[in-house]
Amino acid sequence: MSHLQFKHPRMAVLAIASLALLTVGLAGCSTSKSSSSSYKIKNNKVALTDAQIKKNLDTKLITTRQDAQKSATAKYKAAAESDQYTLDSPYVKVNPYGTSPLSALVTFKSSTAEKITYTVVGKSDKTSITNTVKGGYTKSHQVPVVGLYADDNNTVKITATTKNGKTQTKTLKMQTSALPKYIKNATITTKNVDKSKMSIGKNKLTIINRTTKQPFAIDADGAVRWYDTNYSQHTIEQWSNGHIMILSKKNQSSDVYNDLIETDYLGRVYKEYGFANKTSSTDGGVETTVIHHDLVELPNHNFLATVSDGSKYKEDTLIEVSHKTGKIVKVIDLKKILPKSMWEKYKKGTDGKIDWLHNNAVDYDKNDNSIVLSNRNQDLIMKLDYKTSHIKWLYSGKKKSSWPKAYQKYVLTPTKGTIVTGGQHGLYLLNNGGKNSANSENFLLYDNNIDVTNGNKKTSGKYSQAVEYHVNAKKMTITSTWSYGKTLGAANFTSVIGYAEKQSNGNVLIDFGFKKGGQQSNIIEVTKSGQQVFNVTMKNASSKAYAYRAYRVPFYSSAYTFDATK
């Protein structure tokens, strides 16, 4: 998964010959090539049909926010096409769409073809944000400026370079408003900062994606340099085109997060997906959400999301949604794949739902058209063939012999010393689409190390950690090859929430998001040898505002283009 690096994207009617296979309902033991939607577990009274799940979720494209932005976009289109604005006297609009107060749009024309670069001047070493506008040498320029400081008269330098190397620079001043109370009250402190060893480049910031409301990004000093005023929960992913996907609310006063917005760092909305409220799964308190934890962009640009199906079971289903129509084109119900013994007697939660699986991460494997999943409440990580939904491998602290016989051939054997995860979060592949084959893969995850059902009972609750694994699918073995967090002990244990992200220089950014029972979120960047080069703590956050994930993000992506004329 690109996962802001970023995340940074069918099954047969099984002839069941014995009672044992009837109860396990294992997709992986089928050799048929017909579609997964035709697969049913006999006498399964709780499994819904794909058609019913699609009806329950009722996904659709909506245009509420695009419609509200039409007048603003028309204004910027007129400015971009006007001949009155030049580099010496450009059109400048801070917070152009009203939801991204630390961004700005600059437009002007030039008499010769020029390439444009801008720099938001930082307040200390390695905090300036520099980006080159995509599109090469042109005479018409639309510059999406991101990375301003709050409550400051920012210095922004716009440099125009001709094809023969002649440059001209214009210095602009951009005044911004103060941070909103919700973000300002979340006190940020830093320590152990070594900017020379951090993976920040010329334009990277650390997004703190909060569990609820207003994500924001900080620089190496801990200063806020971007935030979004949309209420958002759990989900924020950067797409291949440089846009970001944010889960938000149709009605800002509502407790239900049921809109997925494709937007950018300026706040322009390009697409919206709506979901039915009735399938929302409560994730603590009164606020509910449809896409409860994760989504990933697939090669066809559809998205695959973790959802609930609308039954008494929650957070155990995935859906693929068409980016063209907004409709569900594929359903994967994990009750139809994993043993019935895992879910049929699992206790109900306080919300009356059965959270037997709690699928909290998905990544798409480009090497072999598969997906990898993190299933928190079974302390389980697994891989499925995406076309057939057949199991490729499984790994947890559950002994191979205790799995139903039909599943045992899919259970990975850990090599000596391999870490057993507990309540883990954020699994994603590292060599996705790289030189290594699908039979030899590496992935990273955040191991909360809490024994929910099949974790390590001896170490549970003593520490949390980032863990890198290697899977040899030919030998069906798994080995943990790197970890960090054990030495921090119980002080950084988090029973829920967390993420780990590999950086381009080999460092790992780790979000201990629920430190001290949610009173703090502690984000640490460490080298391969375990040296801390960035340590930031967020305290005093509002209720449910701890950091669900932390991403190190290029602001903006090299694939991103802003064009108000389109």
Buried (B, 14 or more C-beta within 10 A) or exposed (E): BBBBBBBBBBBBEBEBEEEEBBBBBBBBBBEBEEBBBEBBBEEBEBBBEBEBBBBBBBBBBBEEBBEEBEEBBEBBBEBBEEEEBBBEEBBBBBBBBEBBBBBBBBBBBBEEEBBBBBBBBBEEEBBBBBBBBBBEBBEBBBBBBBBBBBEBEBBBBBBBBBEEEEEEEBEBEBEBEEBBEBBBEBEBEBEEBEBEBBBBEBBBBBBBBBBBBBBBBBBBBBBBBBBBBBBBBBBBBBBBBBBBBBBBBBEEEEBBBBBBBBBBBBBBBBBBBBBBBEBBBBBBEEBBBBBBBBBBBBEEEBBBBBBBBBBEBBBBBBBBBBBEEBBBBBBBBBBBBBBBEBBBEBEEBEEEBBBBBBBBBBBBBBBBBBBBBBBBBBBBBBBBBBBBBBBBBBBBBBEEEEBBEBBEBBBBEBBEEBBBBBBBBBBBBBBBEEEBEBBBBBBBBBBBBBBBBBBBEEBBBEBBBBBBBBBBBEEBBBBBEBBBBBEBEEEBBBBBBBBBBBBEBEBBBBBBBBBBEBEBBBBBBBBEEEEBBBBBBBBEBBEBBBBBBBBBBBBBBEEBBBBBEE
